[in-house]
Amino acid sequence: MQLRTFLAKDMREALATVRADMGPEAVIIASEKAKGGGVMVRAALDKPETDEKPAAAAMLHNAEPILAADFDTNYRDGLLRRLRGTGGAEKKNALHFDRAELLAALGRHRLPEGLAHTLAEAAAKAQLSDMTLALASALDKRMKPWPIDMATANALLLVGPNGAGKTAVAAKIAAHARLAGRRTTLVAADSAGAGAVARLKTFADHLDSGMATAESAAELTKLVADCIPAKTFVIIDTAGFDPRDGKARSAFAALGQIGRVEAVGVVSALSDAEEVGEIADALAQLGAKRLIVTGLDLARRAGALTAAATAGIPLAHTTRSPFVAGGLESPTSLTLARLLLDEQRSAQ
């Protein structure tokens, strides 16, 4: 197996370098912020090293931009091959499987007790001696990663509680779509919120995106109908509400029934894990097709993220920065397992 470490100014450049130097089958096994700025990633490739390596710089010059969905697909496929192909023959690494130790680690991240025991039981049944891979196997059975395809999406309706970060997520999605060459329109469906329209307009101006407001479901329906034929990607920011509340759900119903619009739930990793699990379930019942989890830069515990990722609704992305340039990430079962077992922190 080839193991290499790459240093780059950002994750996009790092992924391009990995692909150029090691090929599309390479698996990212670790990533962290570099002390001097930028990111450092460690990649593995289950092929013998050869002397005939492509020149990374030359290939990067002609390489197409790598989208998050491409990376996530390659990463997940590589992980699945490892988990399903090696079984009990997996070599022992830093952490050997110990159910009590795993439960203790999950407890430190404040996972709901029922979820923690379910994951521990599934991890034990995986019969992998490495605890990280055993937990990743258990998570893989419950996680449904489904990143947003910025090149083909038509219209997204961001829904979720107050303070979850929907406006910032709208801007991040628009930024990724603009990088993919799409025209975008940011829509404020929360014109009554304090400063909501002004903040969204600031993002739109910064991204050279269109901007509109919609006071009703009828206005929003017309706006979407006008934008889609023009191949303009519509990202709709809505007022925050509790999807578990009956009256709030009724008020949202009209927006949720607009044709050709996909509802995407947004929740915060800073919330209580059980609350997040309940909210994710309620958003799914409202028609949300996938979920985005925000605030990973501030969350010291991954209980809420794990509850969201395993709630049954596909996980599209996570964010770990309040800034638009921070972008969107597409976690896998292995990255979440490593986070829960604190491997990255212990290595620093």
N, C-alpha and C positions, 0 to 999 in steps of 0.2 A: 504493500500500500504506500502510495506517495502522500506525504504530509508537507504542506508548505504554508508559510505565513506571508501575508500581503499587507502593505501599508498604503493607504490612499487618502485623498482629501475628503471623500464621502463614500457612502455605501454604493452608489451607482457606479463610480469609478472602480471601486474594489471588485464588484461583481463582474464588470467588464474585463478587468485584468485576470480574474480567476478563469473566466470562460476562455479568454484568449490564450492563456498560458497552460491551462490544464484540460480544456475542453468542456463541453456541456454536461458531461457525466460527473463532474466534480461536485462534492457535497460540502457545504459550509458547516463545520462542526463547532465553530466558536467565533464570536465577534465582540469587540469592545472598543470604547473610545480610546484613542492613543493619547498619551500624556502630553505630547507636543501639539495636539490638534489632529483632526481627521479620525479615521477609523482603522482598526487592525483586525483582519479576519484570518482564520486558519481554515484551510481547505484540505480535503482528503480525496484521493482517487484510488479505486480498487484496481489499478493496473500497474504493471512493473514499470519502473523508470527507464526511459530510453534517452539516447543522446540526441535524437532528432526532435527538438522542441520548436514550435513556431515562435517567432519573435513577437513578444507581447505588444511592444510598441507599434509594430507594423500592422498587426491585426486590429488593434484598437483604433488605428487611424481610419480603417475601412468598416469597422463594426457598426451594426445598427444599435440604437439605444435599447437597453435591456429593461423591460417592464417588470414591475413587482410580480405580476402573475407568472411570467416566464421563470423567474428565479424560484418562486414558491413551488411551481410544478416540478422542476428539476430536483429541488431540495427534498420535497416530500416523496418523490418517486425513489430517490436514493435511500432515504430513510426506510421506506417500506421494504425495499429489497433487503436491507440489513436486518430488519426486525423479523421478516417472514422467511428469510432464507437461511439464517444462521442458527436460530433456536437456542437450545441449551449449550451449543458449542461456542457461544460468544465468549471471547477472552475476558478475563477479569481485569478491570481497570481500577480507578480510584475508589469507587464505592461499590462494595459487594451488596447483594440484595439482603435486606433485613427488614421484615415487615414492621416491627416496632419502631425502628429508626425512621422508616418512611412515614409512618403515621405521625411521629413526632415532628418531622419536617413539614408535613402538610398542616399540622396544628399550628406551627409557628406562622404560617401564612394565613391563618384564620379561615381555612376552608370549612364549610358546613360539615358537621360530623358525619352525616349520611353519605355525602359525596366523598369524603376522605376515606371512609371504609370501603366504599364501592371501588374506588381507584386502587386501594391497597390490595383488595381481593383479586382484581383483574391483573394487577402487576405480578402477584404471586403466581397466578395461573400461567403467565407468560413463560415461566421457567427460564428466565435469563439471569445469569449471575450478576450482571452489571445493573445496579439499581436505577441508573439514569435511563438505560434502554428499557428496563422493565416498566418504569413509570411512563415512558414515552409510548410504549406499546399499549398500555391501559388507556392513556389519553387519546391515542389514535383511534381507538374503537368508539370514542364519544365525540371527538372533534370533527367538524365538517368545514375545513377551510374553503372559502370561495371568494377570492379577491375580485374586486370590481374591474371589469375590462374597460379601461378608459377609451379604447379605440372604438368600441361598439355600443356603449351604454347610451340610452336616449334621454331619460329623465329620472332623477332620483328625488325622493321626498324624505328628508331627514327628520326623524321623530324620536322623542325621548324626553326625559325629565329636565326640569330647569337646571342650568349649570353643568350639564353634561358635556358641553363644548360643541354643540351642533354648528354654530356659525364658523368657528375655526375649522371644523371638519369640512364644511362646504367650501371654504377657501382652499384647503389642501387638495380636495378632489379636483377643483377647478385648475389648480396649479399642475397637477399630474396630467389632466386632460389637455391643457395648453402645451405641455411638453410633448404630448403625443400628436400634436398638430390639430387638435379639435378647436372649433369655435365653442364658446361657452356663454351661458347666461346665468347669473346668480339671481335668485328670486327671493324676496323677503315676503313671506306669508304671515309675518308677525310685525305688522306695521305699527301696532299699538305698544310694543315693548320699548322700554326706555333705551334709546340709542341703537336699537336693533338695525334699522334701515341704514343709519349713518355708518355703522361699523361694516356692514356688508358692502356698502358702496365704496368704502375705503379699500377693502380687499379687491373689489371689482376693478377699480382704477389701477391698483398696483399690478394686477394680473392682465390688464388690457382685455377684460371680460365685459360682456354685456351685463346690464343691471336692470331689474324690474321689480315692481311690487304687485301683489295680488291681494285685494281686499276680501275676496270670496272664492269659493270653489269654482263658480262659473268663470270668473276672470282667469283663474289659474288654468282651467280646462282650455280656454281659448288661447292662452299664451303658449301652452305646451303644443297645442295643435298647429300653431304658427311656426314654432321653432323646429319641430322634428322634421318636417319636409325640407327645411333649410339645412339639415344636418348639424344643428346647433344643440349641444349637450346642455340640458337644463338641470340645475342643482337648486333645490328648493329648501330654504331654511324656515322651519316652523316654530311656533310658540311652544315652550316647554309645558309638559303636563304629566300627570301620573297615569300611565296606561292601565293601572289596576283599578282606577276609580271609574265607576259606571257613568257618571255625568261627563267626565272628561272624555271617555271613549265615544260617547254619543256626539259630542261637539266635534271630534276628529273624524267621525265616520264619513262625512261628505268629501273631505280631502283624500281619504284613503281609497275612495271608489273612482278616482279619476283614471281614465283609461291610459294605457301605455306609460304609466308612472310606477316605478318600483319604490316601495317604502323600505327605508333602511333605518334600523334602530341605532341609537347612539347612547351609550351608557358610560359612566365614569369608573375607572379602576379604584378611585378613592372611596367608593361607597362600601357599605356592609355587604359581604358576599351573599348572604341569604337574600337581602333586598334586591341585589343585582340579578340573582337567579329568578326571583319572582317577576321582576320587571321584564327580563328577557322573555320569559314565558308569555307574559301579557302582550308584549310587542308582537310576538309570533302569532298570537290569537287575533291581533288587530290586522294582520296581513303583512308584517315586515318579513322580507325574504332573507335578510342577513343583518349582521350586527357589526358595529364598530366600537371598540373600547378605547377610551381616551385616558390621559393622565398617568401613563406609565412612568413618566419622568419624576412624578411626585409620590407614587405609591411605593411604600417599603415592603408591602405584603402583596402577594399575588392571588389571594383568595378570591377577590371579586373578578379578576381576569379569568381565573380557572372556572368559576361558576358560570360566567358568561360563555366561555369557549365550549363548555360541555352541556349547555342548556338545551341543545337540540336544534337551535337556529344556527345556520352557517355563520362562521366568523369571517368577515371580509378583511378587516384591517385593525391595527392598533396604532395609537400615536403616543410619542414620548416627548413631545415638544409643543409649547403653545404657539410657536412661530410657524408661519406657512412653509418656510423653507425646511422645517423639520420633517415634512412629508408623512407618508403612510407606510407602515410595515405590515408584512404578512407572516405572522408567526406560524410555526408548525408544532406538532406534538413534541418534537425533540427540544426545540428552543424553550417551550414552556416547562418541560421536565427539568431542564438545566436550571431554569430560573427558580423553580420550586425547591430544588436541592441545593441552591446557593453555590453552585460550582464556580460561577464567574467571580462572585465576591470573594470566595475563599482563595482563589488563585491570584488575587491582586495583593 
